[in-house]
Amino acid sequence: MIRAALIALAVGLSTTAVAETKIPQTQSDIAFGFAPLVKQAAPAVVNIFAKRVVQARQSPFSGDPFFDQFFRNFSSPQPRVENSLGSGVILSEDGIVVSNYHVVGMSTDIRVQLNDRSEYTAEVLLADEESDLAILKLNDAEGLPFLRLRDSDNVDVGELVMAIGNPFGVGQTVTSGIVSGLARSGVATGNARGYFIQTDAAINPGNSGGALVDVNGDLIGINTSILTRSGGSNGIGFAIPARLVAQFVDQARGGFESFQRPWAGMFGQPVDADMAEGLGLDRAGGIVITDLHAVSPFLQAEFEPGDVILELDGQPVNTPAEMIFRMSVAGLGSEVDVLMVREGAEQTRKVKMAIAPETPPRDQLTTGRRAAIPDLVISNINPAVLSSFGLPLSAEGVIVENPGEIGARLGLRPGDVLRVIDGKDILTTSDADKALRAVRNRLTLEVQRGTQRLVMRFRL
């Protein structure tokens, strides 16, 4: 039965040793099916109803394939209420719940309904859009049923699993299947940093945030998305591994409001068969380092461009998504053993897991009404900014964090790097502010957007 004693709380919020798993052996086992498991696990899976108010622009050209792209930012924003429906999993008897960011992220009104029809209001403790995870706290909750987190690194392809959620809002629903694949990177959400467990247990809209449990009733993943052409389940569903969920819970308990992800300070690419021989490998695999930042923890551990990283803490890494996942589950402050190959020889080195430093200071600044572009939020580029916006390691200068209403109309976007304003090189936010306040009749901006160098000219 689900553990509800307070002494089990610490165990419930940490990964647990893998228990023995088995398949039905007798006719009576098959006849009984998943019924005992459902009775054990279902009370800890909840339905979530969330609302948020968004400022939406109603353009008279909305839906027009040509004019909409030019006039979408020129209408006045109007408040609109958005509703979302999803699922969540209780992880402690005092009401810690995990769900997806796309279910509850940025919501202002969250209502959670338990299996026994009781309801609670909830607040978001920590949310991260990139990982699509959010941790909630149910208000005035105690003595609730909860699920243990299993160490998802011990999950094997072929294990029997059960998905529990609230598809299409019809009510709590249970589906079963197997683990179809592991270490799926980026395919579920289009996010290159994603890392998922794949299952053929039916997952449909509304299942997001629900539980993927093993035959012992332990949580191995949070259902998050599917691959589909029709909108319904095609037997290819994805769950976020429980090891990452454990790190989110730890940080939420520690008071963080956003997920603090260790920073590699490097760029790399997967090693394919064509590259393997030249890098001293007998087969394709691993990640070859192509660039290192001056303050990268890997550079401090004496890694070099051309080194091939094969494993972190004994787990293989073959894509950047796997690398980010392994660093995230290791946790801040830990030291991980990194197996690498240099000139055909394997070496193991320890690397300290730390967040990207805020040095030099970002000196965030919002331009005033006298500036040519008022309400423009800009910052100096440092490692923390590089990490947040996914900029090249060589990027420097000033970045647009929020273009504001006027900046958006002029075509600026978050992540744009301001290189030159009216012929003046921009190195700091102070430089940008002075240059924008000195503008008179015409404004010329040179902007770096990804690999593109843009020149924008305006008459004021």
Buried (B, 14 or more C-beta within 10 A) or exposed (E): EBBBEEEBBEEBBEBBEBEEBEEBEEEEEEEEEBEEBBEBBBBBBBBBBBEBEEEEBEBEBEEEEEEEEEBBBEBEEEEEEEEBBBBBBBBBBBBBBBBBBBBBBBBEEBBBBBBEEEEBEBEBBBBBBBBBBBBBBBEEBEEBBBBBBBBBBBBEEEBBBBBBBBBEEEEBBBBBBBBBBBBBBBBBBEBEBBBBBBBBBBBBBBBBBBBBBBBBBBBBBBBBBBBBEEEEBBBBBBBBBBBBBBBBBBBBBEEBEEBBBBBBBBBBEBBEEEBBEEBBBEEBBBBBBEEBBEBBBBBBBEBEEBBBBBBBBEBBBBBBBBBBBBBBBBBBEBBBEBBBBBEEEEEEBEBBBBBBEEEEEBEBBBBEEEBBBBBBBBBBBBBBBBBBBEBEBEBBBBBBBBBBBBBBEBBBEBBBBBBBBBEEEBBBBEBBBBBBEEBEEEBBBBBBBEEEEBEEEBEE
